[in-house]
Amino acid sequence: MILKYIFDRIVALIGLLVLWPVLLIVAILIKVKMPGGPVFFVQKRVGENGKLFDCHKFRTMRVNANLNLNVNLNLNLNKNKGCYMH
């Protein structure tokens, strides 16, 4: 089991070393194209044995998009009156 742990860490480190230029470019593009917010979105997730951990992802939504969700849903519902989803 200890060999798998060491192998996983070494492969992850090699992957990060190989991909860091791409990750840096993505971070810069997010900052330029969507200013006014963080580059990373952090969310609590449930892991093994119900233990919470922080999941870090590149931000792909507008800042405070979750606050505008109901407004956007209501606009879409009003716009599509007469359309029924089954």
Legacy VTK file of the C-alpha trace (Angstrom):
# vtk DataFile Version 3.0
C-alpha trace
ASCII
DATASET POLYDATA
POINTS 86 float
0.000 0.000 0.000
2.885 2.358 0.722
4.237 1.771 -2.805
0.925 2.853 -4.324
0.973 5.994 -2.150
4.496 6.874 -3.307
3.685 6.039 -6.945
0.550 8.235 -6.871
2.485 11.179 -5.456
5.338 10.864 -7.959
2.990 10.601 -10.960
0.959 13.594 -9.694
4.153 15.638 -9.300
5.323 14.728 -12.814
1.883 15.637 -14.186
1.993 19.034 -12.484
5.506 19.717 -13.751
4.457 18.875 -17.311
1.147 20.767 -17.212
2.081 23.909 -15.246
2.525 26.080 -18.381
-0.976 25.157 -19.610
-2.465 25.748 -16.147
-0.754 29.140 -15.972
-2.157 30.150 -19.378
-5.659 29.088 -18.337
-5.370 31.097 -15.108
-4.237 34.199 -17.011
-7.063 33.843 -19.546
-9.646 33.546 -16.768
-8.301 36.677 -15.094
-8.311 38.625 -18.385
-11.634 37.390 -19.811
-13.589 37.369 -16.507
-12.134 40.120 -14.309
-13.441 40.933 -10.870
-13.235 37.521 -9.332
-10.921 34.769 -8.243
-9.261 32.407 -10.698
-10.249 29.379 -8.636
-13.665 28.234 -7.442
-13.507 26.379 -4.121
-16.338 24.121 -3.004
-16.760 21.702 -0.106
-17.226 18.106 -1.250
-17.892 14.888 0.621
-15.042 12.422 0.429
-14.219 9.026 1.808
-16.070 8.108 5.001
-18.123 11.321 4.775
-15.091 13.535 5.388
-15.365 17.017 3.825
-12.576 18.386 1.653
-12.050 21.503 -0.453
-12.336 20.964 -4.212
-10.403 23.604 -6.177
-11.405 24.184 -9.795
-10.828 26.886 -12.370
-13.722 29.341 -12.313
-15.942 29.006 -15.377
-18.950 31.061 -14.236
-19.484 34.728 -13.587
-18.864 36.004 -10.084
-22.019 35.523 -7.949
-23.703 33.471 -10.684
-25.406 31.371 -8.025
-27.114 34.519 -6.648
-28.550 35.302 -10.087
-29.770 31.741 -10.687
-33.418 32.350 -9.753
-33.588 35.536 -11.807
-32.217 33.731 -14.857
-34.535 30.752 -14.355
-37.581 33.009 -14.093
-36.566 34.893 -17.250
-36.194 31.627 -19.149
-39.527 30.298 -17.880
-41.352 33.473 -18.929
-39.589 33.484 -22.287
-40.591 29.891 -23.053
-44.274 29.986 -22.071
-46.174 27.496 -24.128
-43.251 25.079 -24.288
-43.731 22.001 -22.156
-41.068 19.595 -21.052
-42.119 16.023 -20.428
LINES 1 87
86 0 1 2 3 4 5 6 7 8 9 10 11 12 13 14 15 16 17 18 19 20 21 22 23 24 25 26 27 28 29 30 31 32 33 34 35 36 37 38 39 40 41 42 43 44 45 46 47 48 49 50 51 52 53 54 55 56 57 58 59 60 61 62 63 64 65 66 67 68 69 70 71 72 73 74 75 76 77 78 79 80 81 82 83 84 85
